[in-house]
Amino acid sequence: MSTPDLKLLLTTPNVSAYYDSSNDWLYLNWHGELDLDRLRKSCLQIVLCLVARRYKRILNDNTDLTKATPDVVPWLATELLPYMKLVGIEYMAWILSPNLDVQNEAEAALEEITKPVVAVFEDMASAYEWLSSVNFQPPGMLTSSGGLDQIMSVLKNRIMHLGGKMW
């Protein structure tokens, strides 16, 4: 495992997002207590990072996530992650929280995800090794501004409450 070269892209109350230039992926470091409203707000900011630069891999670190309400992981699994492929995400290494309740919810909810490919890990080293070794396909959908508008529209609808304001 080489030393990552991290550039901070955003910080919210529950997540810090970094571009890891040595590995060319997005590193998400989740922390604290997370509920669905906070998750949606954080995901709006993450989507902006995903659109600004077309990442193919995400290292999703829940090591410092101490608590999550029961609706957090199912929302990610059904409403957000299946649409991440639209912005080019192919693989996600998901490092589990040490909180057993959060771990169990994550493992159960993520079993159904097929795209992007999400692999679950208990430690950083294993996640890092796996994510470093996966081969990915270049995204085919992001070739025109119309495609980007379509992607943003779909992701915004998935993230926001019905009838909610986006920005």
C-alpha positions as CSV (number, residue, x, y, z in Angstrom):
1,M,0.0,0.0,0.0
2,S,1.6,3.2,-1.2
3,T,1.2,6.5,0.6
4,P,-1.8,8.3,-0.9
5,D,-1.5,11.8,-2.2
6,L,-4.8,13.3,-1.0
7,K,-6.4,16.6,-2.1
8,L,-9.3,17.7,0.0
9,L,-12.4,18.4,-2.2
10,L,-15.1,18.9,0.4
11,T,-15.9,18.7,4.1
12,T,-19.4,18.4,5.5
13,P,-20.4,17.5,9.1
14,N,-20.3,13.8,8.3
15,V,-17.9,13.3,5.4
16,S,-14.7,14.5,4.0
17,A,-14.0,13.8,0.3
18,Y,-10.5,13.6,-1.1
19,Y,-9.1,13.0,-4.6
20,D,-6.3,10.4,-4.2
21,S,-4.1,11.3,-7.2
22,S,-1.7,8.4,-6.6
23,N,-4.6,6.0,-7.2
24,D,-6.9,8.2,-9.3
25,W,-10.0,7.6,-7.1
26,L,-12.3,9.4,-4.7
27,Y,-11.7,8.7,-1.0
28,L,-14.7,9.3,1.2
29,N,-14.1,9.4,5.0
30,W,-17.4,9.2,6.9
31,H,-17.5,10.1,10.5
32,G,-19.8,10.7,13.5
33,E,-23.5,10.0,13.6
34,L,-25.4,9.9,10.4
35,D,-29.1,10.2,9.7
36,L,-30.9,10.3,6.3
37,D,-31.2,14.0,6.1
38,R,-27.5,14.5,6.7
39,L,-26.7,11.7,4.3
40,R,-28.7,13.3,1.5
41,K,-27.1,16.7,2.1
42,S,-23.6,15.1,2.0
43,C,-24.4,13.1,-1.1
44,L,-25.4,16.3,-2.9
45,Q,-21.9,17.6,-2.4
46,I,-20.3,14.3,-3.3
47,V,-22.3,14.2,-6.6
48,L,-20.7,17.6,-7.5
49,C,-17.3,16.0,-7.0
50,L,-18.3,13.0,-9.2
51,V,-19.5,15.2,-12.0
52,A,-16.5,17.6,-11.8
53,R,-14.1,14.7,-12.3
54,R,-15.1,11.4,-13.7
55,Y,-13.9,9.0,-11.0
56,K,-14.2,5.3,-11.7
57,R,-13.4,4.0,-8.2
58,I,-14.4,5.1,-4.7
59,L,-12.8,4.1,-1.4
60,N,-15.7,4.5,1.0
61,D,-14.4,4.5,4.6
62,N,-16.9,4.1,7.4
63,T,-14.2,3.4,10.1
64,D,-15.1,6.6,12.0
65,L,-18.9,6.3,11.5
66,T,-20.2,5.8,15.0
67,K,-23.9,5.5,14.4
68,A,-26.3,5.5,11.5
69,T,-30.1,5.5,11.5
70,P,-31.6,2.3,10.0
71,D,-32.8,4.2,6.9
72,V,-29.3,5.3,5.8
73,V,-27.8,2.2,4.2
74,P,-31.0,1.0,2.5
75,W,-31.4,4.5,0.9
76,L,-27.9,4.3,-0.4
77,A,-28.4,0.8,-1.7
78,T,-31.7,1.5,-3.5
79,E,-31.8,5.2,-4.3
80,L,-28.2,6.3,-4.9
81,L,-25.7,3.5,-5.5
82,P,-27.5,1.9,-8.5
83,Y,-27.3,5.3,-10.3
84,M,-23.6,5.9,-9.6
85,K,-22.8,4.0,-12.8
86,L,-24.3,6.9,-14.7
87,V,-21.4,9.1,-13.7
88,G,-18.8,6.4,-14.5
89,I,-18.3,4.7,-11.1
90,E,-17.4,1.1,-11.7
91,Y,-16.0,-0.1,-8.3
92,M,-16.4,0.8,-4.7
93,A,-14.5,-0.6,-1.7
94,W,-16.7,-0.2,1.4
95,I,-14.8,-0.3,4.7
96,L,-17.3,-1.2,7.4
97,S,-17.9,0.8,10.6
98,P,-16.8,-0.9,13.8
99,N,-20.4,-0.4,15.0
100,L,-22.0,-3.9,14.6
101,D,-25.5,-2.5,13.9
102,V,-24.2,-0.3,11.1
103,Q,-22.1,-3.3,9.8
104,N,-25.0,-5.6,9.7
105,E,-27.3,-3.1,7.9
106,A,-24.6,-2.3,5.4
107,E,-23.8,-5.9,4.6
108,A,-27.5,-6.8,4.2
109,A,-28.4,-3.7,2.0
110,L,-25.3,-4.0,-0.2
111,E,-25.9,-7.7,-1.1
112,E,-28.3,-6.7,-3.9
113,I,-26.0,-4.1,-5.6
114,T,-24.5,-5.2,-8.9
115,K,-23.5,-1.9,-10.5
116,P,-21.3,-0.4,-9.4
117,V,-19.5,-3.4,-8.0
118,V,-19.3,-2.9,-4.2
119,A,-17.0,-5.0,-2.1
120,V,-17.2,-4.9,1.7
121,F,-14.1,-4.9,3.9
122,E,-13.2,-4.7,7.6
123,D,-9.9,-2.9,7.2
124,M,-8.3,-0.3,5.1
125,A,-5.4,-2.4,3.8
126,S,-7.7,-5.1,2.3
127,A,-10.0,-2.5,0.7
128,Y,-7.0,-0.6,-0.7
129,E,-5.4,-3.7,-2.2
130,W,-8.7,-4.8,-3.8
131,L,-9.5,-1.4,-5.2
132,S,-6.0,-1.0,-6.6
133,S,-6.2,-4.2,-8.5
134,V,-9.7,-4.1,-10.1
135,N,-9.9,-3.3,-13.8
136,F,-12.6,-0.9,-14.9
137,Q,-14.3,0.0,-18.2
138,P,-14.2,3.6,-19.3
139,P,-17.6,5.3,-19.0
140,G,-19.5,5.5,-22.3
141,M,-22.3,7.7,-21.3
142,L,-20.5,11.0,-20.5
143,T,-19.8,12.2,-24.0
144,S,-22.1,15.2,-24.4
145,S,-23.5,18.0,-22.2
146,G,-27.0,16.5,-22.7
147,G,-25.7,13.3,-21.1
148,L,-24.3,15.3,-18.2
149,D,-27.6,17.1,-17.7
150,Q,-29.5,13.8,-17.7
151,I,-27.1,12.3,-15.2
152,M,-27.4,15.3,-12.8
153,S,-31.2,15.2,-13.1
154,V,-31.4,11.5,-12.2
155,L,-29.0,11.8,-9.3
156,K,-30.7,15.0,-8.0
157,N,-34.1,13.2,-8.0
158,R,-32.6,10.2,-6.2
159,I,-31.1,12.4,-3.5
160,M,-33.8,14.9,-2.7
161,H,-37.1,14.6,-1.0
162,L,-40.0,14.7,-3.4
163,G,-40.7,18.4,-4.0
164,G,-37.5,19.5,-2.2
165,K,-35.1,22.2,-3.4
166,M,-31.9,21.1,-5.0
167,W,-29.4,23.9,-4.4
